[in-house]
Amino acid sequence: MWRVLCVEDDPKIAAQIVEYFTKWDRDNPIGRFEAVPESDYEKAKQRLKVERFDLITLDLHDKSDPKPEEEGGKDAAQAGRRGRGARRRSLP
């Protein structure tokens, strides 16, 4: 099963992303997905340190989020690489 961390501060959009992966799960030749929503960027970075995810959807356009031109999500990606059980896995 593929684990997806959906970082999105808007609950409606987060629910849509989770629903997208859930619906795609039905006829998906790649496999099943577990989509996990997280509304707080800092909490998402902490989760990446202790949990393993195969894919991250990341919304960086909230006023409290880091500016993409300054950080571009690099710190979140680095947290994920350093996190527990980090590994690379490609889709077939």
Steps between C-alpha positions, in 0.01 A plus 500: 500500500627847408483761779425859399540800732267779384616830651216747448365769734157516334287208632284489185801471270662244731182290487499524118861380481429207733185417301695512173747239624217291648303498174811436292567202726211305351635446146861595551759266346771648726345383826308630799548835674468614858459878488570681828399869529707747703394864531812639668832530314717468814306194617544348155878546527495327839292210362756455221767445763315209664273357230566369153314641199541414133353823366438850636255754362607837634313831500746784567276793420352593837614821668645303794693261275856568389532690175564253214777715357679492837457138605306330221412208725865394518493479879197270487668282238817486708299406809344217303837374376641507852187348649449150623514238228577743219528326167450563135228316318386566146161440349483222240 
